[in-house]
Amino acid sequence: MDTLLLILGALIAALWLLTRYLRGENLARYDSLPGHWQPTVREASAQHFEVVNELGALLGVATKGGGNMAAPGKSRLATMRGLMDAMGNDVDLTGITITPVDAGGVPAEWVMAEGCDPDRRLLYIHGGAWMMGSPQSHRHITTRFARITGGAVLVIDYRLIPEHSRLACVEDCQTAYRWILDHRPAGKAPVRQLMIAGDSAGGNLTLVTIAWARDQGLRPVDAAVALAPATDGTMSSPSLLSNIATDHLIGPMFGSLAKIPRWLLLLGYALRYGIRPANPLVSPAHHDLSRLPHTLIHVSEAEMLFDDARRYVNKATLAGSPVSLESWPHMLHVWHFFEHKLPEAQEAFEHIERFLETTVPRGR
């Protein structure tokens, strides 16, 4: 019996040590930064509730009657990818030119508004939980960025899981970043003004990429925008649990993961992707956040990734980086997707335009 207890104790201790290693730094210290952020008080628009209902119907089709997307099968994932791509079918392309391009081996497209400055460039990284999404699906967002920046927007079609490794998309972002430094839509030319933006999983990749560029000594972006980014692969943010019921997108798709013990999620992540969940290549909040470029982060106070954004901004601010947070109550995850329907999304893009015009003025 004593031997059995010793073995059991050793296994528990080993599991505890493994969990501590996998989860990395305790980010709870960045839950609040007095005076830096205050919640917003306002009512959601009527259009918001209409979009919530439309989205709920789409999720019902994708999950075949209310199932979740925590571990999608091939057919379900294919359905979800198709539905997401179809969301870009009704984009107003008036005055917009879309040109396919090979960005150093990464499929991509240039999105340009009339009169764009080809040496003022923005690299856009789409969202979709690293498993779906494409330049097609995100054209409501990318065409708006083309119009508000007056520059050439490069939207990459990075490799997705599960067909590819978790780090394949990181590598594609790095390749595209190096490529856009020296390429404009019409050929080779050095960039004059450089921006980067992304949403959700793409927001994660945006924050990973700007830290990587700093570490590599590459020309930094002049400004970065991350919309509702996932910043912590260790899944420690309190809002991942507290906001399940109010997150109308991530909640129905992945909320059931909250029922699984965190240590098991961490272990499963490491085994599935072959990387520590706290590795900065997948968890930018676990990186050194000093010496970053001007960065604006948008997030909904009702979504599960709210604390991912808040912790990242607080840590970066304490490290001296010019990173700011703007939040909206009630909103869907990446409500910017519905700019053509939501006044809150239109307002958010007005904020983004002011930020970019302040940090990266046109014609400079």
C-alpha positions in Angstrom: 0.0 0.0 0.0 2.8 2.4 0.9 4.5 1.8 -2.5 1.2 2.4 -4.3 0.7 5.7 -2.4 4.3 6.7 -3.3 3.7 6.0 -7.0 0.4 7.8 -7.0 2.0 10.8 -5.2 4.8 10.9 -7.8 2.3 10.8 -10.6 0.4 13.7 -9.1 3.5 15.7 -8.6 4.7 15.0 -12.1 1.3 16.1 -13.5 1.4 19.3 -11.4 4.9 20.1 -12.6 3.9 19.4 -16.2 0.8 21.6 -15.9 2.9 24.5 -14.5 5.4 24.1 -17.4 2.6 24.1 -20.0 0.7 27.1 -18.7 3.8 29.3 -18.3 3.6 32.7 -16.8 0.7 33.5 -14.5 -1.1 36.3 -16.4 -3.6 37.1 -13.7 -1.4 40.0 -12.5 -2.5 41.8 -15.7 -6.2 41.6 -15.1 -6.4 45.2 -14.2 -4.3 48.3 -14.7 -6.0 51.2 -12.7 -7.0 54.1 -14.9 -6.1 52.5 -18.2 -9.5 51.0 -19.2 -13.1 51.7 -18.3 -16.1 49.7 -19.4 -18.4 51.3 -21.9 -22.1 51.9 -21.0 -24.5 51.9 -24.0 -27.3 50.0 -25.5 -26.8 47.6 -28.5 -28.4 48.7 -31.7 -31.5 46.9 -33.2 -29.3 45.8 -36.1 -27.1 43.9 -33.6 -29.9 41.7 -32.5 -30.8 41.0 -36.1 -27.3 39.9 -36.9 -27.2 37.7 -33.8 -30.4 35.9 -35.0 -28.9 35.5 -38.5 -25.7 34.1 -37.1 -27.6 31.7 -34.9 -29.4 30.3 -37.9 -26.1 29.8 -39.7 -24.5 28.1 -36.8 -27.5 25.8 -36.5 -27.0 24.8 -40.1 -23.3 24.2 -39.6 -23.6 22.2 -36.5 -26.7 20.3 -37.7 -29.2 21.1 -35.0 -27.2 22.7 -32.2 -24.0 20.6 -31.9 -20.8 22.4 -31.1 -17.6 22.9 -33.2 -15.1 21.9 -30.5 -13.9 18.9 -32.5 -15.4 19.3 -36.0 -15.5 16.3 -38.3 -14.4 16.7 -41.9 -17.9 17.2 -43.4 -18.8 19.7 -40.6 -15.6 21.6 -41.1 -16.1 21.7 -44.8 -19.7 23.1 -44.3 -18.4 25.7 -41.9 -15.7 26.8 -44.3 -18.2 27.1 -47.1 -20.6 29.2 -45.0 -17.8 31.5 -43.9 -16.5 32.0 -47.4 -20.0 32.8 -48.6 -20.2 35.7 -46.1 -18.0 37.6 -48.5 -20.3 37.1 -51.5 -22.3 40.3 -51.0 -19.5 42.8 -50.7 -19.7 46.1 -52.5 -16.8 46.1 -54.8 -17.5 49.5 -56.3 -14.1 51.1 -56.9 -12.2 48.1 -55.6 -9.7 46.0 -57.5 -8.7 42.5 -56.4 -5.6 40.9 -57.8 -4.4 37.4 -57.0 -0.7 37.2 -56.2 2.0 34.8 -55.0 3.5 36.4 -51.9 6.8 34.5 -51.8 5.0 31.2 -52.0 2.0 32.1 -50.0 -1.3 32.5 -52.0 -2.7 36.0 -51.5 -4.6 38.8 -53.1 -4.1 42.6 -53.3 -7.2 44.6 -52.4 -7.0 48.2 -53.6 -9.4 51.1 -53.8 -9.3 53.6 -56.6 -6.3 55.9 -56.3 -4.4 53.8 -53.8 -0.8 54.5 -52.9 1.1 51.3 -53.7 3.9 52.1 -51.4 1.5 52.5 -48.4 0.8 48.9 -47.6 -1.2 46.8 -45.1 -0.8 43.1 -44.5 -4.1 41.6 -43.4 -4.4 38.2 -41.7 -7.9 36.7 -41.6 -9.5 34.9 -38.6 -11.4 31.6 -38.4 -9.9 29.7 -35.4 -6.9 28.8 -37.6 -9.1 26.2 -39.3 -11.3 28.2 -41.7 -11.5 31.6 -43.3 -9.9 33.0 -46.4 -9.4 36.3 -48.4 -12.8 35.7 -49.8 -14.6 35.3 -46.5 -13.1 38.6 -45.1 -13.7 41.0 -48.0 -16.2 43.1 -45.9 -13.2 43.9 -43.7 -10.4 44.0 -46.2 -12.2 46.3 -48.6 -13.0 48.6 -45.8 -9.3 48.7 -44.8 -8.4 49.4 -48.4 -10.8 52.4 -48.4 -9.8 53.9 -45.0 -6.1 53.5 -45.5 -5.8 54.5 -49.2 -3.1 51.9 -49.5 -2.6 48.5 -51.0 -3.9 45.7 -48.7 -2.3 42.3 -49.0 -4.6 39.5 -47.7 -2.9 36.1 -47.3 -4.4 32.7 -47.7 -2.3 31.0 -45.0 -2.3 27.2 -44.4 -5.0 26.0 -42.1 -5.3 23.2 -39.5 -5.9 20.3 -39.3 -4.4 19.7 -42.8 -1.3 21.6 -41.7 0.6 22.1 -38.5 -0.3 24.9 -36.1 3.0 26.7 -36.9 2.4 26.6 -40.7 0.3 29.7 -40.5 2.9 31.4 -38.4 5.5 30.6 -41.1 3.3 31.9 -43.9 2.8 35.2 -42.0 6.5 35.6 -41.6 7.1 34.9 -45.3 4.4 37.4 -46.3 5.8 40.0 -44.0 9.3 39.7 -45.6 7.7 39.8 -49.0 5.5 42.9 -48.6 8.6 44.9 -47.5 9.9 44.8 -51.1 6.8 44.2 -53.3 4.0 46.4 -54.4 1.0 45.3 -56.6 2.9 46.2 -59.8 6.3 44.6 -58.9 9.3 45.1 -56.6 9.6 48.4 -54.7 10.5 49.1 -51.0 7.6 49.9 -48.8 7.3 53.5 -47.5 4.5 53.0 -44.9 3.7 49.6 -43.5 0.7 48.5 -41.4 -0.6 45.1 -40.3 -4.0 44.0 -39.1 -6.0 40.8 -38.3 -9.0 39.5 -36.5 -9.4 36.7 -33.9 -7.0 34.0 -35.0 -5.6 36.5 -37.4 -5.3 39.0 -34.6 -3.3 36.4 -32.7 -1.0 36.0 -35.8 -0.8 39.8 -36.1 0.6 40.1 -32.6 2.9 37.2 -33.0 4.2 38.6 -36.3 5.0 42.1 -34.9 7.0 40.6 -32.0 8.8 38.2 -34.4 9.7 41.1 -36.8 11.2 43.0 -33.8 13.2 40.0 -32.7 14.5 39.5 -36.2 15.5 43.1 -36.6 13.3 43.6 -39.6 11.7 46.9 -40.5 8.8 47.3 -38.1 5.3 48.2 -39.0 4.2 51.8 -38.4 1.0 50.6 -36.9 -0.9 47.4 -36.0 -4.6 46.7 -35.5 -5.8 43.5 -33.8 -9.6 42.8 -33.7 -10.6 40.6 -30.8 -7.3 38.7 -30.8 -6.7 35.4 -29.1 -3.5 36.0 -27.1 -3.2 33.2 -24.6 -3.1 29.6 -25.7 -3.0 28.4 -22.1 -6.7 29.3 -21.9 -6.4 31.1 -18.5 -8.4 34.2 -19.1 -11.5 34.5 -16.7 -13.8 35.6 -19.5 -13.4 32.3 -21.3 -15.7 31.0 -18.6 -17.7 34.1 -17.5 -18.7 35.2 -21.0 -19.8 31.9 -22.5 -23.4 32.8 -22.3 -23.0 36.3 -23.8 -20.7 35.3 -26.6 -23.0 34.5 -29.5 -20.3 33.2 -31.8 -17.5 31.5 -29.8 -19.8 30.4 -27.1 -21.9 28.0 -29.2 -18.9 26.8 -31.2 -16.4 26.2 -28.4 -18.0 26.9 -25.1 -18.3 23.2 -24.3 -14.5 23.0 -23.9 -15.1 24.7 -20.5 -16.3 21.4 -19.2 -12.9 19.8 -19.7 -10.3 20.2 -16.9 -7.8 22.9 -17.8 -4.8 20.6 -17.3 -6.3 18.1 -19.8 -6.8 20.9 -22.3 -3.2 22.0 -21.9 -1.9 18.5 -22.3 -4.2 17.9 -25.3 -3.0 21.1 -27.0 0.7 20.1 -26.5 0.1 16.6 -27.8 -2.0 17.7 -30.8 0.1 20.6 -32.0 3.6 19.6 -30.7 4.1 22.9 -29.0 3.9 24.3 -25.5 0.7 26.3 -25.1 2.6 29.2 -23.5 5.1 29.4 -26.4 5.0 33.0 -27.7 4.7 31.7 -31.3 1.1 30.7 -30.4 0.5 32.9 -27.3 1.7 36.4 -27.8 0.7 37.5 -24.3 3.5 35.2 -23.0 6.2 37.1 -25.0 8.3 40.1 -24.1 6.0 43.0 -25.0 8.4 45.8 -24.9 9.5 47.8 -28.0 6.3 47.1 -30.0 4.9 49.4 -32.6 1.8 51.5 -32.1 -1.0 49.0 -31.7 -4.8 49.3 -31.4 -6.9 46.4 -30.1 -10.6 46.2 -30.3 -12.7 43.7 -28.3 -16.2 43.2 -27.1 -16.9 43.2 -23.4 -19.4 40.4 -23.9 -17.0 37.9 -25.7 -15.0 35.1 -24.3 -11.7 36.6 -25.5 -12.2 39.9 -23.7 -9.6 39.2 -21.0 -7.2 37.9 -23.6 -7.2 41.4 -25.0 -7.1 43.2 -21.7 -4.3 41.2 -20.3 -2.2 41.6 -23.4 -2.7 45.4 -23.4 -2.0 45.8 -19.7 1.2 43.8 -20.0 2.4 45.7 -23.1 1.6 49.0 -21.4 3.6 48.1 -18.4 6.5 47.2 -20.7 6.4 50.7 -22.2 4.8 49.8 -25.6 2.2 52.2 -27.2 -0.6 49.6 -27.2 -4.2 50.7 -26.5 -7.5 49.0 -26.0 -11.0 50.0 -27.1 -14.0 48.0 -26.2 -17.7 47.8 -27.0 -20.4 46.3 -24.8 -22.8 43.6 -26.1 -21.1 43.1 -29.4 -20.4 39.9 -31.3 -16.9 38.5 -31.6 -15.3 40.5 -34.5 -18.5 42.6 -35.1 -16.4 44.5 -37.7 -17.3 41.6 -40.0 -20.8 43.1 -40.3 -19.7 46.7 -41.2 -22.4 46.8 -43.9 -25.1 46.1 -41.3 -24.0 47.3 -37.9 -23.7 50.9 -36.8 -21.3 49.8 -34.1 -19.0 48.2 -36.8 -19.1 51.4 -38.8 -18.1 53.3 -35.6 -15.3 50.9 -34.9 -13.8 51.4 -38.4 -14.1 55.2 -37.9 -11.9 54.7 -34.7 -9.5 52.6 -36.7 -9.2 55.2 -39.4 -8.5 57.9 -36.9 -5.8 55.8 -35.3 -4.1 55.0 -38.6 -4.3 58.6 -39.8 -2.7 59.7 -36.5 0.1 57.1 -36.4 0.6 56.7 -40.2 -0.5 59.9 -41.9 -1.1 59.5 -45.7 1.5 61.0 -48.0 4.4 61.0 -45.4 
